[in-house]
Amino acid sequence: MNKTVKSDFLFAQPSFASGAARVLDLFGGFDDYNHSETPLEADGKAIAADWIVVGQDICDAIGQCEEEQQVA
């Protein structure tokens, strides 16, 4: 399975340009984070993403075992 799910959506993803702009940003206007309506919603999104990643890891492990069995 080649799809990947990012579980870091609750954190800001700064770039070089935004880092350079922060030098002049005295009042924190460039601070932008991914928001959820409620803490419960944010937790739900994070837990769902975590379980999706666990499922991907399991699928990857199964695929790797099948490949190893075919080679042997």
N, CA, C and O atoms as a Tripos MOL2 file, in Angstrom:
@<TRIPOS>MOLECULE
protein
  288   287    72     0     0
PROTEIN
NO_CHARGES

@<TRIPOS>ATOM
      1 N           0.8580   -1.1800    0.0000 N.3       1 MET1
      2 CA          0.0000    0.0000    0.0000 C.3       1 MET1
      3 C           0.8990    1.2370    0.0000 C.2       1 MET1
      4 O           1.7090    1.4120    0.9110 O.2       1 MET1
      5 N           0.7660    2.0790   -0.9930 N.am      2 ASN2
      6 CA          1.6430    3.2290   -1.1280 C.3       2 ASN2
      7 C           1.0560    4.5150   -0.5730 C.2       2 ASN2
      8 O           1.7570    5.5240   -0.4920 O.2       2 ASN2
      9 N          -0.2040    4.5030   -0.1920 N.am      3 LYS3
     10 CA         -0.8000    5.7050    0.3750 C.3       3 LYS3
     11 C          -0.2240    5.9540    1.7600 C.2       3 LYS3
     12 O           0.0020    5.0210    2.5310 O.2       3 LYS3
     13 N           0.0060    7.2060    2.0590 N.am      4 THR4
     14 CA          0.4680    7.5430    3.3960 C.3       4 THR4
     15 C          -0.4640    8.5870    3.9770 C.2       4 THR4
     16 O          -0.9700    9.4560    3.2670 O.2       4 THR4
     17 N          -0.6800    8.4900    5.2620 N.am      5 VAL5
     18 CA         -1.5220    9.4370    5.9730 C.3       5 VAL5
     19 C          -0.6360   10.2080    6.9230 C.2       5 VAL5
     20 O           0.1220    9.6210    7.6950 O.2       5 VAL5
     21 N          -0.7280   11.4930    6.8680 N.am      6 LYS6
     22 CA          0.0440   12.3120    7.7900 C.3       6 LYS6
     23 C          -0.7440   12.4880    9.0800 C.2       6 LYS6
     24 O          -1.9370   12.7920    9.0670 O.2       6 LYS6
     25 N          -0.0650   12.2930   10.1650 N.am      7 SER7
     26 CA         -0.7350   12.4890   11.4510 C.3       7 SER7
     27 C          -0.2240   13.7400   12.1480 C.2       7 SER7
     28 O          -0.3980   13.8950   13.3570 O.2       7 SER7
     29 N           0.3970   14.6200   11.4040 N.am      8 ASP8
     30 CA          0.9140   15.8520   11.9990 C.3       8 ASP8
     31 C           0.0820   17.0650   11.6020 C.2       8 ASP8
     32 O           0.5920   18.1850   11.5670 O.2       8 ASP8
     33 N          -1.2040   16.8440   11.3020 N.am      9 PHE9
     34 CA         -2.0410   17.9390   10.8370 C.3       9 PHE9
     35 C          -2.3680   18.9450   11.9250 C.2       9 PHE9
     36 O          -2.8770   20.0250   11.6230 O.2       9 PHE9
     37 N          -2.0930   18.6240   13.1740 N.am     10 LEU10
     38 CA         -2.3530   19.5710   14.2610 C.3      10 LEU10
     39 C          -1.2100   20.5600   14.4470 C.2      10 LEU10
     40 O          -1.3110   21.4840   15.2550 O.2      10 LEU10
     41 N          -0.1270   20.3730   13.7060 N.am     11 PHE11
     42 CA          1.0420   21.2250   13.8450 C.3      11 PHE11
     43 C           1.2200   22.0980   12.6100 C.2      11 PHE11
     44 O           0.8060   21.7350   11.5100 O.2      11 PHE11
     45 N           1.8350   23.2420   12.8090 N.am     12 ALA12
     46 CA          2.1410   24.1260   11.6880 C.3      12 ALA12
     47 C           3.2230   23.4930   10.8250 C.2      12 ALA12
     48 O           4.0930   22.7870   11.3360 O.2      12 ALA12
     49 N           3.1740   23.7400    9.5230 N.am     13 GLN13
     50 CA          4.1730   23.2380    8.5930 C.3      13 GLN13
     51 C           4.9300   24.4270    8.0100 C.2      13 GLN13
     52 O           4.6020   24.8860    6.9160 O.2      13 GLN13
     53 N           5.9270   24.9280    8.7140 N.am     14 PRO14
     54 CA          6.6240   26.1250    8.2500 C.3      14 PRO14
     55 C           7.4950   25.8560    7.0200 C.2      14 PRO14
     56 O           7.9870   24.7470    6.8080 O.2      14 PRO14
     57 N           7.6610   26.8880    6.2360 N.am     15 SER15
     58 CA          8.5580   26.8210    5.0850 C.3      15 SER15
     59 C           9.7000   27.8010    5.3200 C.2      15 SER15
     60 O           9.6860   28.5550    6.2930 O.2      15 SER15
     61 N          10.6770   27.7900    4.4390 N.am     16 PHE16
     62 CA         11.7890   28.7280    4.5660 C.3      16 PHE16
     63 C          11.2850   30.1580    4.4590 C.2      16 PHE16
     64 O          11.7090   31.0270    5.2210 O.2      16 PHE16
     65 N          10.3810   30.4060    3.5150 N.am     17 ALA17
     66 CA          9.8530   31.7650    3.3160 C.3      17 ALA17
     67 C           9.0860   32.2470    4.5470 C.2      17 ALA17
     68 O           9.2290   33.3980    4.9580 O.2      17 ALA17
     69 N           8.2770   31.3710    5.1310 N.am     18 SER18
     70 CA          7.5360   31.8010    6.3120 C.3      18 SER18
     71 C           8.4820   32.0110    7.4950 C.2      18 SER18
     72 O           8.2410   32.8760    8.3370 O.2      18 SER18
     73 N           9.5510   31.2270    7.5590 N.am     19 GLY19
     74 CA         10.5430   31.4350    8.6150 C.3      19 GLY19
     75 C          11.2440   32.7640    8.4640 C.2      19 GLY19
     76 O          11.4870   33.4580    9.4500 O.2      19 GLY19
     77 N          11.5730   33.1260    7.2250 N.am     20 ALA20
     78 CA         12.2110   34.4170    6.9810 C.3      20 ALA20
     79 C          11.2470   35.5610    7.2900 C.2      20 ALA20
     80 O          11.6630   36.5960    7.8110 O.2      20 ALA20
     81 N           9.9670   35.3840    6.9750 N.am     21 ALA21
     82 CA          8.9740   36.4330    7.2350 C.3      21 ALA21
     83 C           8.7560   36.6270    8.7270 C.2      21 ALA21
     84 O           8.4290   37.7310    9.1630 O.2      21 ALA21
     85 N           8.9300   35.5820    9.5110 N.am     22 ARG22
     86 CA          8.7310   35.6920   10.9570 C.3      22 ARG22
     87 C           9.7390   36.6300   11.6180 C.2      22 ARG22
     88 O           9.4940   37.1320   12.7150 O.2      22 ARG22
     89 N          10.8560   36.8640   10.9640 N.am     23 VAL23
     90 CA         11.8470   37.7890   11.5050 C.3      23 VAL23
     91 C          11.2280   39.1770   11.6520 C.2      23 VAL23
     92 O          11.5250   39.8990   12.6040 O.2      23 VAL23
     93 N          10.3760   39.5410   10.7120 N.am     24 LEU24
     94 CA          9.7380   40.8590   10.7360 C.3      24 LEU24
     95 C           8.3570   40.8460   11.3730 C.2      24 LEU24
     96 O           7.7530   41.9040   11.5530 O.2      24 LEU24
     97 N           7.8520   39.6790   11.7130 N.am     25 ASP25
     98 CA          6.5080   39.5440   12.2770 C.3      25 ASP25
     99 C           6.5470   39.7460   13.7910 C.2      25 ASP25
    100 O           6.7090   38.7880   14.5460 O.2      25 ASP25
    101 N           6.3990   40.9790   14.2240 N.am     26 LEU26
    102 CA          6.5130   41.2930   15.6500 C.3      26 LEU26
    103 C           5.2850   40.9000   16.4540 C.2      26 LEU26
    104 O           5.3860   40.6950   17.6640 O.2      26 LEU26
    105 N           4.1210   40.7910   15.8070 N.am     27 PHE27
    106 CA          2.8820   40.5410   16.5470 C.3      27 PHE27
    107 C           2.3000   39.1530   16.3090 C.2      27 PHE27
    108 O           1.1630   38.8920   16.7000 O.2      27 PHE27
    109 N           3.0440   38.2690   15.6840 N.am     28 GLY28
    110 CA          2.5990   36.8870   15.5130 C.3      28 GLY28
    111 C           1.5010   36.7030   14.4840 C.2      28 GLY28
    112 O           0.7170   35.7600   14.5930 O.2      28 GLY28
    113 N           1.4190   37.5650   13.5000 N.am     29 GLY29
    114 CA          0.3810   37.4670   12.4760 C.3      29 GLY29
    115 C           0.5530   36.2920   11.5390 C.2      29 GLY29
    116 O          -0.4180   35.8670   10.9120 O.2      29 GLY29
    117 N           1.7580   35.7490   11.4210 N.am     30 PHE30
    118 CA          2.0070   34.6290   10.5180 C.3      30 PHE30
    119 C           1.7510   33.2760   11.1790 C.2      30 PHE30
    120 O           1.7910   32.2490   10.5020 O.2      30 PHE30
    121 N           1.4930   33.2560   12.4700 N.am     31 ASP31
    122 CA          1.2200   31.9870   13.1430 C.3      31 ASP31
    123 C          -0.1220   31.4480   12.6630 C.2      31 ASP31
    124 O          -1.1660   32.0610   12.8860 O.2      31 ASP31
    125 N          -0.0810   30.3080   12.0080 N.am     32 ASP32
    126 CA         -1.2980   29.6860   11.4830 C.3      32 ASP32
    127 C          -1.2080   28.1950   11.7290 C.2      32 ASP32
    128 O          -0.2530   27.5420   11.3080 O.2      32 ASP32
    129 N          -2.1960   27.6640   12.4060 N.am     33 TYR33
    130 CA         -2.2230   26.2510   12.7350 C.3      33 TYR33
    131 C          -3.4820   25.6300   12.1690 C.2      33 TYR33
    132 O          -4.4550   26.3240   11.8730 O.2      33 TYR33
    133 N          -3.4550   24.3370   12.0250 N.am     34 ASN34
    134 CA         -4.6500   23.6220   11.5850 C.3      34 ASN34
    135 C          -5.5990   23.5380   12.7660 C.2      34 ASN34
    136 O          -5.2360   23.0440   13.8330 O.2      34 ASN34
    137 N          -6.8070   24.0180   12.5720 N.am     35 HIS35
    138 CA         -7.7580   24.1260   13.6670 C.3      35 HIS35
    139 C          -8.8590   23.0740   13.5470 C.2      35 HIS35
    140 O          -9.2100   22.6330   12.4530 O.2      35 HIS35
    141 N          -9.3790   22.6980   14.6810 N.am     36 SER36
    142 CA        -10.5780   21.8770   14.7590 C.3      36 SER36
    143 C         -11.5830   22.6640   15.5820 C.2      36 SER36
    144 O         -11.2130   23.5150   16.3910 O.2      36 SER36
    145 N         -12.8440   22.3720   15.3670 N.am     37 GLU37
    146 CA        -13.8900   23.1100   16.0800 C.3      37 GLU37
    147 C         -13.8180   22.8930   17.5920 C.2      37 GLU37
    148 O         -14.0360   23.8180   18.3740 O.2      37 GLU37
    149 N         -13.5120   21.6680   17.9880 N.am     38 THR38
    150 CA        -13.4550   21.3490   19.4200 C.3      38 THR38
    151 C         -12.2350   20.4730   19.6880 C.2      38 THR38
    152 O         -11.7000   19.8570   18.7660 O.2      38 THR38
    153 N         -11.7930   20.4140   20.9380 N.am     39 PRO39
    154 CA        -10.7120   19.4850   21.2760 C.3      39 PRO39
    155 C         -11.0930   18.0240   21.0020 C.2      39 PRO39
    156 O         -10.2420   17.2150   20.6320 O.2      39 PRO39
    157 N         -12.3700   17.6960   21.1860 N.am     40 LEU40
    158 CA        -12.8300   16.3320   20.9200 C.3      40 LEU40
    159 C         -12.6880   15.9890   19.4330 C.2      40 LEU40
    160 O         -12.3110   14.8700   19.0850 O.2      40 LEU40
    161 N         -12.9910   16.9560   18.5600 N.am     41 GLU41
    162 CA        -12.8370   16.7340   17.1330 C.3      41 GLU41
    163 C         -11.3640   16.5450   16.7710 C.2      41 GLU41
    164 O         -11.0270   15.6740   15.9680 O.2      41 GLU41
    165 N         -10.4860   17.3600   17.3600 N.am     42 ALA42
    166 CA         -9.0510   17.2380   17.1000 C.3      42 ALA42
    167 C          -8.5450   15.8680   17.5500 C.2      42 ALA42
    168 O          -7.7680   15.2290   16.8400 O.2      42 ALA42
    169 N          -8.9820   15.4200   18.7230 N.am     43 ASP43
    170 CA         -8.5860   14.0980   19.2160 C.3      43 ASP43
    171 C          -9.0950   12.9970   18.2990 C.2      43 ASP43
    172 O          -8.3830   12.0340   18.0160 O.2      43 ASP43
    173 N         -10.3300   13.1460   17.8370 N.am     44 GLY44
    174 CA        -10.8950   12.1400   16.9350 C.3      44 GLY44
    175 C         -10.1100   12.0360   15.6410 C.2      44 GLY44
    176 O          -9.8430   10.9370   15.1550 O.2      44 GLY44
    177 N          -9.7400   13.1870   15.0810 N.am     45 LYS45
    178 CA         -8.9430   13.1890   13.8510 C.3      45 LYS45
    179 C          -7.5800   12.5400   14.0870 C.2      45 LYS45
    180 O          -7.1080   11.7590   13.2600 O.2      45 LYS45
    181 N          -6.9570   12.8630   15.2050 N.am     46 ALA46
    182 CA         -5.6330   12.3150   15.5070 C.3      46 ALA46
    183 C          -5.7020   10.8040   15.7280 C.2      46 ALA46
    184 O          -4.8420   10.0720   15.2400 O.2      46 ALA46
    185 N          -6.7070   10.3330   16.4520 N.am     47 ILE47
    186 CA         -6.8380    8.8940   16.7100 C.3      47 ILE47
    187 C          -7.1420    8.1510   15.4180 C.2      47 ILE47
    188 O          -6.5900    7.0780   15.1750 O.2      47 ILE47
    189 N          -8.0170    8.7150   14.5880 N.am     48 ALA48
    190 CA         -8.3270    8.0650   13.3130 C.3      48 ALA48
    191 C          -7.0800    7.9680   12.4330 C.2      48 ALA48
    192 O          -6.8260    6.9280   11.8260 O.2      48 ALA48
    193 N          -6.3110    9.0430   12.3670 N.am     49 ALA49
    194 CA         -5.0810    9.0230   11.5620 C.3      49 ALA49
    195 C          -4.0960    8.0010   12.1140 C.2      49 ALA49
    196 O          -3.4320    7.3030   11.3470 O.2      49 ALA49
    197 N          -3.9950    7.9070   13.4330 N.am     50 ASP50
    198 CA         -3.0910    6.9280   14.0440 C.3      50 ASP50
    199 C          -3.4920    5.5010   13.6630 C.2      50 ASP50
    200 O          -2.6330    4.6900   13.3180 O.2      50 ASP50
    201 N          -4.7890    5.1890   13.7230 N.am     51 TRP51
    202 CA         -5.2340    3.8410   13.3970 C.3      51 TRP51
    203 C          -5.0720    3.5330   11.9170 C.2      51 TRP51
    204 O          -4.8050    2.3900   11.5440 O.2      51 TRP51
    205 N          -5.2300    4.5470   11.0700 N.am     52 ILE52
    206 CA         -4.9930    4.3380    9.6400 C.3      52 ILE52
    207 C          -3.5330    3.9850    9.3990 C.2      52 ILE52
    208 O          -3.2300    3.1050    8.5940 O.2      52 ILE52
    209 N          -2.6330    4.6630   10.0880 N.am     53 VAL53
    210 CA         -1.2080    4.3720    9.9500 C.3      53 VAL53
    211 C          -0.8930    2.9690   10.4700 C.2      53 VAL53
    212 O          -0.0870    2.2540    9.8730 O.2      53 VAL53
    213 N          -1.5180    2.5740   11.5700 N.am     54 VAL54
    214 CA         -1.3300    1.2100   12.0880 C.3      54 VAL54
    215 C          -1.7830    0.1870   11.0440 C.2      54 VAL54
    216 O          -1.0990   -0.8080   10.8070 O.2      54 VAL54
    217 N          -2.9340    0.4350   10.4250 N.am     55 GLY55
    218 CA         -3.4280   -0.4610    9.3800 C.3      55 GLY55
    219 C          -2.4780   -0.5210    8.1950 C.2      55 GLY55
    220 O          -2.2520   -1.5900    7.6300 O.2      55 GLY55
    221 N          -1.9170    0.6360    7.8150 N.am     56 GLN56
    222 CA         -0.9490    0.6610    6.7180 C.3      56 GLN56
    223 C           0.2980   -0.1490    7.0660 C.2      56 GLN56
    224 O           0.8280   -0.8780    6.2280 O.2      56 GLN56
    225 N           0.7560   -0.0160    8.2940 N.am     57 ASP57
    226 CA          1.9300   -0.7820    8.7260 C.3      57 ASP57
    227 C           1.6620   -2.2830    8.6680 C.2      57 ASP57
    228 O           2.5230   -3.0550    8.2460 O.2      57 ASP57
    229 N           0.4750   -2.6910    9.0900 N.am     58 ILE58
    230 CA          0.1210   -4.1080    9.0460 C.3      58 ILE58
    231 C           0.0800   -4.6000    7.6030 C.2      58 ILE58
    232 O           0.6030   -5.6700    7.2940 O.2      58 ILE58
    233 N          -0.5450   -3.8170    6.7150 N.am     59 CYS59
    234 CA         -0.6050   -4.1990    5.2950 C.3      59 CYS59
    235 C           0.7920   -4.2750    4.6870 C.2      59 CYS59
    236 O           1.0870   -5.1870    3.9150 O.2      59 CYS59
    237 N           1.6400   -3.3290    5.0300 N.am     60 ASP60
    238 CA          3.0140   -3.3520    4.5250 C.3      60 ASP60
    239 C           3.7590   -4.5790    5.0260 C.2      60 ASP60
    240 O           4.5060   -5.1960    4.2670 O.2      60 ASP60
    241 N           3.5710   -4.9430    6.2830 N.am     61 ALA61
    242 CA          4.2400   -6.1140    6.8430 C.3      61 ALA61
    243 C           3.7450   -7.3920    6.1770 C.2      61 ALA61
    244 O           4.5350   -8.2930    5.8960 O.2      61 ALA61
    245 N           2.4590   -7.4740    5.9270 N.am     62 ILE62
    246 CA          1.9100   -8.6530    5.2450 C.3      62 ILE62
    247 C           2.4770   -8.7480    3.8380 C.2      62 ILE62
    248 O           2.8630   -9.8270    3.3890 O.2      62 ILE62
    249 N           2.5260   -7.6130    3.1410 N.am     63 GLY63
    250 CA          3.0800   -7.6010    1.7910 C.3      63 GLY63
    251 C           4.5400   -8.0110    1.7800 C.2      63 GLY63
    252 O           4.9720   -8.7410    0.8880 O.2      63 GLY63
    253 N           5.3020   -7.5500    2.7560 N.am     64 GLN64
    254 CA          6.7140   -7.9000    2.8380 C.3      64 GLN64
    255 C           6.8780   -9.3950    3.1110 C.2      64 GLN64
    256 O           7.7440  -10.0410    2.5210 O.2      64 GLN64
    257 N           6.0610   -9.9410    3.9910 N.am     65 CYS65
    258 CA          6.1400  -11.3890    4.2810 C.3      65 CYS65
    259 C           5.7900  -12.1980    3.0410 C.2      65 CYS65
    260 O           6.4320  -13.2100    2.7620 O.2      65 CYS65
    261 N           4.7750  -11.7630    2.2920 N.am     66 GLU66
    262 CA          4.3930  -12.4860    1.0810 C.3      66 GLU66
    263 C           5.5230  -12.4400    0.0600 C.2      66 GLU66
    264 O           5.7910  -13.4400   -0.6060 O.2      66 GLU66
    265 N           6.1860  -11.3050   -0.0740 N.am     67 GLU67
    266 CA          7.3120  -11.1980   -1.0070 C.3      67 GLU67
    267 C           8.4520  -12.1260   -0.5900 C.2      67 GLU67
    268 O           9.0590  -12.7920   -1.4290 O.2      67 GLU67
    269 N           8.7340  -12.1650    0.7060 N.am     68 GLU68
    270 CA          9.8280  -13.0060    1.2130 C.3      68 GLU68
    271 C           9.4970  -14.4850    0.9940 C.2      68 GLU68
    272 O          10.3960  -15.2740    0.7040 O.2      68 GLU68
    273 N           8.2260  -14.8740    1.1260 N.am     69 GLN69
    274 CA          7.8330  -16.2670    0.9190 C.3      69 GLN69
    275 C           7.9240  -16.6530   -0.5470 C.2      69 GLN69
    276 O           8.2290  -17.8020   -0.8680 O.2      69 GLN69
    277 N           7.6640  -15.7070   -1.4380 N.am     70 GLN70
    278 CA          7.7440  -15.9890   -2.8620 C.3      70 GLN70
    279 C           9.1890  -16.1640   -3.3070 C.2      70 GLN70
    280 O           9.4750  -16.9600   -4.2020 O.2      70 GLN70
    281 N          10.1030  -15.4200   -2.6850 N.am     71 VAL71
    282 CA         11.5240  -15.4940   -3.0410 C.3      71 VAL71
    283 C          12.1180  -16.8060   -2.5350 C.2      71 VAL71
    284 O          12.9500  -17.4140   -3.2090 O.2      71 VAL71
    285 N          11.7000  -17.2390   -1.3650 N.am     72 ALA72
    286 CA         12.2840  -18.4430   -0.7520 C.3      72 ALA72
    287 C          11.8160  -19.7210   -1.3770 C.2      72 ALA72
    288 O          12.2290  -20.8020   -0.9560 O.2      72 ALA72
@<TRIPOS>BOND
     1     1     2 1
     2     2     3 1
     3     3     4 2
     4     3     5 am
     5     5     6 1
     6     6     7 1
     7     7     8 2
     8     7     9 am
     9     9    10 1
    10    10    11 1
    11    11    12 2
    12    11    13 am
    13    13    14 1
    14    14    15 1
    15    15    16 2
    16    15    17 am
    17    17    18 1
    18    18    19 1
    19    19    20 2
    20    19    21 am
    21    21    22 1
    22    22    23 1
    23    23    24 2
    24    23    25 am
    25    25    26 1
    26    26    27 1
    27    27    28 2
    28    27    29 am
    29    29    30 1
    30    30    31 1
    31    31    32 2
    32    31    33 am
    33    33    34 1
    34    34    35 1
    35    35    36 2
    36    35    37 am
    37    37    38 1
    38    38    39 1
    39    39    40 2
    40    39    41 am
    41    41    42 1
    42    42    43 1
    43    43    44 2
    44    43    45 am
    45    45    46 1
    46    46    47 1
    47    47    48 2
    48    47    49 am
    49    49    50 1
    50    50    51 1
    51    51    52 2
    52    51    53 am
    53    53    54 1
    54    54    55 1
    55    55    56 2
    56    55    57 am
    57    57    58 1
    58    58    59 1
    59    59    60 2
    60    59    61 am
    61    61    62 1
    62    62    63 1
    63    63    64 2
    64    63    65 am
    65    65    66 1
    66    66    67 1
    67    67    68 2
    68    67    69 am
    69    69    70 1
    70    70    71 1
    71    71    72 2
    72    71    73 am
    73    73    74 1
    74    74    75 1
    75    75    76 2
    76    75    77 am
    77    77    78 1
    78    78    79 1
    79    79    80 2
    80    79    81 am
    81    81    82 1
    82    82    83 1
    83    83    84 2
    84    83    85 am
    85    85    86 1
    86    86    87 1
    87    87    88 2
    88    87    89 am
    89    89    90 1
    90    90    91 1
    91    91    92 2
    92    91    93 am
    93    93    94 1
    94    94    95 1
    95    95    96 2
    96    95    97 am
    97    97    98 1
    98    98    99 1
    99    99   100 2
   100    99   101 am
   101   101   102 1
   102   102   103 1
   103   103   104 2
   104   103   105 am
   105   105   106 1
   106   106   107 1
   107   107   108 2
   108   107   109 am
   109   109   110 1
   110   110   111 1
   111   111   112 2
   112   111   113 am
   113   113   114 1
   114   114   115 1
   115   115   116 2
   116   115   117 am
   117   117   118 1
   118   118   119 1
   119   119   120 2
   120   119   121 am
   121   121   122 1
   122   122   123 1
   123   123   124 2
   124   123   125 am
   125   125   126 1
   126   126   127 1
   127   127   128 2
   128   127   129 am
   129   129   130 1
   130   130   131 1
   131   131   132 2
   132   131   133 am
   133   133   134 1
   134   134   135 1
   135   135   136 2
   136   135   137 am
   137   137   138 1
   138   138   139 1
   139   139   140 2
   140   139   141 am
   141   141   142 1
   142   142   143 1
   143   143   144 2
   144   143   145 am
   145   145   146 1
   146   146   147 1
   147   147   148 2
   148   147   149 am
   149   149   150 1
   150   150   151 1
   151   151   152 2
   152   151   153 am
   153   153   154 1
   154   154   155 1
   155   155   156 2
   156   155   157 am
   157   157   158 1
   158   158   159 1
   159   159   160 2
   160   159   161 am
   161   161   162 1
   162   162   163 1
   163   163   164 2
   164   163   165 am
   165   165   166 1
   166   166   167 1
   167   167   168 2
   168   167   169 am
   169   169   170 1
   170   170   171 1
   171   171   172 2
   172   171   173 am
   173   173   174 1
   174   174   175 1
   175   175   176 2
   176   175   177 am
   177   177   178 1
   178   178   179 1
   179   179   180 2
   180   179   181 am
   181   181   182 1
   182   182   183 1
   183   183   184 2
   184   183   185 am
   185   185   186 1
   186   186   187 1
   187   187   188 2
   188   187   189 am
   189   189   190 1
   190   190   191 1
   191   191   192 2
   192   191   193 am
   193   193   194 1
   194   194   195 1
   195   195   196 2
   196   195   197 am
   197   197   198 1
   198   198   199 1
   199   199   200 2
   200   199   201 am
   201   201   202 1
   202   202   203 1
   203   203   204 2
   204   203   205 am
   205   205   206 1
   206   206   207 1
   207   207   208 2
   208   207   209 am
   209   209   210 1
   210   210   211 1
   211   211   212 2
   212   211   213 am
   213   213   214 1
   214   214   215 1
   215   215   216 2
   216   215   217 am
   217   217   218 1
   218   218   219 1
   219   219   220 2
   220   219   221 am
   221   221   222 1
   222   222   223 1
   223   223   224 2
   224   223   225 am
   225   225   226 1
   226   226   227 1
   227   227   228 2
   228   227   229 am
   229   229   230 1
   230   230   231 1
   231   231   232 2
   232   231   233 am
   233   233   234 1
   234   234   235 1
   235   235   236 2
   236   235   237 am
   237   237   238 1
   238   238   239 1
   239   239   240 2
   240   239   241 am
   241   241   242 1
   242   242   243 1
   243   243   244 2
   244   243   245 am
   245   245   246 1
   246   246   247 1
   247   247   248 2
   248   247   249 am
   249   249   250 1
   250   250   251 1
   251   251   252 2
   252   251   253 am
   253   253   254 1
   254   254   255 1
   255   255   256 2
   256   255   257 am
   257   257   258 1
   258   258   259 1
   259   259   260 2
   260   259   261 am
   261   261   262 1
   262   262   263 1
   263   263   264 2
   264   263   265 am
   265   265   266 1
   266   266   267 1
   267   267   268 2
   268   267   269 am
   269   269   270 1
   270   270   271 1
   271   271   272 2
   272   271   273 am
   273   273   274 1
   274   274   275 1
   275   275   276 2
   276   275   277 am
   277   277   278 1
   278   278   279 1
   279   279   280 2
   280   279   281 am
   281   281   282 1
   282   282   283 1
   283   283   284 2
   284   283   285 am
   285   285   286 1
   286   286   287 1
   287   287   288 2
@<TRIPOS>SUBSTRUCTURE
     1 MET1         2 RESIDUE 1 A MET
     2 ASN2         6 RESIDUE 1 A ASN
     3 LYS3        10 RESIDUE 1 A LYS
     4 THR4        14 RESIDUE 1 A THR
     5 VAL5        18 RESIDUE 1 A VAL
     6 LYS6        22 RESIDUE 1 A LYS
     7 SER7        26 RESIDUE 1 A SER
     8 ASP8        30 RESIDUE 1 A ASP
     9 PHE9        34 RESIDUE 1 A PHE
    10 LEU10       38 RESIDUE 1 A LEU
    11 PHE11       42 RESIDUE 1 A PHE
    12 ALA12       46 RESIDUE 1 A ALA
    13 GLN13       50 RESIDUE 1 A GLN
    14 PRO14       54 RESIDUE 1 A PRO
    15 SER15       58 RESIDUE 1 A SER
    16 PHE16       62 RESIDUE 1 A PHE
    17 ALA17       66 RESIDUE 1 A ALA
    18 SER18       70 RESIDUE 1 A SER
    19 GLY19       74 RESIDUE 1 A GLY
    20 ALA20       78 RESIDUE 1 A ALA
    21 ALA21       82 RESIDUE 1 A ALA
    22 ARG22       86 RESIDUE 1 A ARG
    23 VAL23       90 RESIDUE 1 A VAL
    24 LEU24       94 RESIDUE 1 A LEU
    25 ASP25       98 RESIDUE 1 A ASP
    26 LEU26      102 RESIDUE 1 A LEU
    27 PHE27      106 RESIDUE 1 A PHE
    28 GLY28      110 RESIDUE 1 A GLY
    29 GLY29      114 RESIDUE 1 A GLY
    30 PHE30      118 RESIDUE 1 A PHE
    31 ASP31      122 RESIDUE 1 A ASP
    32 ASP32      126 RESIDUE 1 A ASP
    33 TYR33      130 RESIDUE 1 A TYR
    34 ASN34      134 RESIDUE 1 A ASN
    35 HIS35      138 RESIDUE 1 A HIS
    36 SER36      142 RESIDUE 1 A SER
    37 GLU37      146 RESIDUE 1 A GLU
    38 THR38      150 RESIDUE 1 A THR
    39 PRO39      154 RESIDUE 1 A PRO
    40 LEU40      158 RESIDUE 1 A LEU
    41 GLU41      162 RESIDUE 1 A GLU
    42 ALA42      166 RESIDUE 1 A ALA
    43 ASP43      170 RESIDUE 1 A ASP
    44 GLY44      174 RESIDUE 1 A GLY
    45 LYS45      178 RESIDUE 1 A LYS
    46 ALA46      182 RESIDUE 1 A ALA
    47 ILE47      186 RESIDUE 1 A ILE
    48 ALA48      190 RESIDUE 1 A ALA
    49 ALA49      194 RESIDUE 1 A ALA
    50 ASP50      198 RESIDUE 1 A ASP
    51 TRP51      202 RESIDUE 1 A TRP
    52 ILE52      206 RESIDUE 1 A ILE
    53 VAL53      210 RESIDUE 1 A VAL
    54 VAL54      214 RESIDUE 1 A VAL
    55 GLY55      218 RESIDUE 1 A GLY
    56 GLN56      222 RESIDUE 1 A GLN
    57 ASP57      226 RESIDUE 1 A ASP
    58 ILE58      230 RESIDUE 1 A ILE
    59 CYS59      234 RESIDUE 1 A CYS
    60 ASP60      238 RESIDUE 1 A ASP
    61 ALA61      242 RESIDUE 1 A ALA
    62 ILE62      246 RESIDUE 1 A ILE
    63 GLY63      250 RESIDUE 1 A GLY
    64 GLN64      254 RESIDUE 1 A GLN
    65 CYS65      258 RESIDUE 1 A CYS
    66 GLU66      262 RESIDUE 1 A GLU
    67 GLU67      266 RESIDUE 1 A GLU
    68 GLU68      270 RESIDUE 1 A GLU
    69 GLN69      274 RESIDUE 1 A GLN
    70 GLN70      278 RESIDUE 1 A GLN
    71 VAL71      282 RESIDUE 1 A VAL
    72 ALA72      286 RESIDUE 1 A ALA
